[in-house]
């Protein structure tokens, strides 16, 4: 069973990060449920958040490729961005028989300009991570701490 940890990253003042690692074989929807459940229990997202995510996914998949997914919808409970990352190893993604990463975003319904800029910066960083490919991502971000270091370094490079 994966343990979900909460962290804030220096420079990302309006974002709460969670990171889970899974080795068991499950479907994408089962993994989404595993990402959302601790957010609801911890009052980071509203109770209808999961329904909105699943509805959005049923209308259009948010897989960027077969390895990375980017599900996102609004959060009516918080003014913070919530990013919950699920790292699927040991060929645990049932649909593809491969590894994968899910970047689940809960986006505040109303945002200040500062929060909106932070969200766009996170999107830019995550798309840079997706370009690396799944094997390199797993190698560089096997833990929450290494993931946070990786996005911080990618963010610094974007500002050079």
C-alpha positions in Angstrom: 0.0 0.0 0.0 1.4 3.4 -1.0 1.8 6.1 1.6 0.8 9.5 0.5 2.9 12.4 1.8 2.2 16.1 1.6 5.0 18.6 0.9 5.4 22.2 -0.1 8.3 23.2 -2.3 10.2 26.4 -2.0 9.2 28.7 -4.9 5.8 27.0 -5.2 3.9 28.8 -2.4 0.4 28.0 -3.6 0.9 24.3 -4.4 0.5 21.2 -2.2 2.3 18.1 -3.4 1.5 14.5 -2.8 3.5 11.5 -4.2 2.6 7.8 -4.2 4.4 4.8 -5.6 2.6 1.7 -6.7 3.9 -1.7 -7.7 0.6 -3.6 -8.1 -1.2 -4.1 -11.4 -4.4 -1.9 -11.5 -6.4 0.0 -14.1 -6.0 3.7 -14.7 -9.3 4.4 -13.1 -8.3 2.4 -10.0 -5.1 4.4 -9.8 -7.1 7.7 -10.1 -9.3 6.5 -7.2 -6.1 5.8 -5.1 -4.9 9.4 -5.9 -8.1 11.1 -5.1 -9.1 9.2 -1.9 -6.5 10.7 0.5 -7.2 14.2 -0.9 -10.8 13.9 0.0 -10.1 12.4 3.4 -7.6 15.1 4.1 -10.0 17.9 3.0 -7.7 19.0 0.2 -10.4 18.7 -2.4 -14.2 18.9 -2.3 -16.3 15.7 -2.2 -17.4 16.1 -5.8 -13.9 16.3 -7.1 -13.6 12.6 -8.0 -16.9 12.7 -9.9 -15.6 15.6 -12.0 -12.3 13.9 -12.7 -13.9 10.6 -13.8 -16.5 12.5 -15.9 -13.8 14.5 -17.6 -11.7 11.3 -18.3 -14.8 9.5 -19.7 -15.2 12.4 -22.2 -11.5 12.6 -23.2 -8.5 10.8 -21.9 -5.8 13.0 -20.5 -3.0 10.6 -21.4 -0.2 12.6 -23.1 1.2 9.3 -24.3 0.9 5.7 -23.1 3.1 6.5 -20.1 2.0 9.9 -18.7 -1.4 11.1 -17.8 -2.5 14.6 -16.8 -6.0 14.4 -15.3 -7.2 17.8 -13.9 -10.3 19.6 -12.9 -11.4 22.3 -10.6 -11.3 22.2 -6.8 -14.1 24.0 -5.0 -12.5 23.6 -1.5 -9.2 25.3 -1.7 -7.4 28.3 -3.2 -4.2 26.2 -3.5 -3.1 24.0 -6.4 -3.0 20.4 -5.4 -0.7 18.1 -7.4 -0.9 14.4 -6.6 1.6 12.3 -8.4 1.3 8.5 -8.8 4.3 6.6 -10.0 3.4 3.2 -11.4 6.3 0.7 -11.6 6.7 -3.0 -12.2 4.6 -2.8 -15.4 1.6 -2.1 -13.2 -0.6 -0.1 -15.6 -3.1 -2.8 -16.6 -4.2 -1.1 -19.9 -0.6 -1.0 -21.4 1.3 -3.6 -19.3 3.8 -0.8 -18.7 5.0 1.7 -16.2 3.4 5.1 -15.9 3.0 8.4 -14.1 -0.2 10.2 -13.3 0.0 14.0 -12.6 -3.4 14.7 -11.0 -4.2 18.4 -10.6 -6.8 20.0 -8.4 -7.1 23.5 -9.7 -8.8 26.3 -7.6 -12.0 27.6 -9.2 -10.8 31.1 -8.7 -7.1 32.1 -8.8 -5.0 35.1 -8.2 -2.5 36.0 -10.9 0.2 34.6 -8.7 -1.5 31.2 -8.4 -2.3 31.1 -12.1 1.4 31.9 -13.0 2.5 29.1 -10.6 0.1 26.7 -12.3 1.5 27.6 -15.8 5.0 27.1 -14.5 4.1 23.7 -13.1 2.6 22.7 -16.5 5.8 23.8 -18.3 7.9 21.8 -15.9 5.8 18.7 -16.1 5.8 18.7 -19.9 9.6 18.9 -19.7 9.6 15.8 -17.5 7.3 14.0 -19.9 9.9 14.6 -22.7 12.4 12.6 -20.6 10.4 9.4 -21.0 9.2 7.0 -18.3 12.5 5.1 -17.7 14.5 8.3 -17.0 11.6 9.7 -14.9 11.6 6.6 -12.7 15.4 6.7 -12.4 15.5 10.4 -11.4 12.3 10.6 -9.3 11.9 7.3 -7.4 10.8 9.2 -4.2 8.9 12.3 -3.4 12.0 14.1 -2.3 13.8 13.3 -5.6 10.7 14.4 -7.5 10.6 17.7 -5.7 14.3 18.3 -6.4 13.8 17.4 -10.0 10.9 19.9 -10.6 12.8 22.6 -8.7 15.9 22.1 -10.9 13.7 22.0 -14.1 12.0 25.2 -12.9 15.3 26.9 -12.4 16.4 25.9 -15.9 13.3 27.4 -17.4 14.2 30.7 -15.8 17.8 30.8 -17.1 
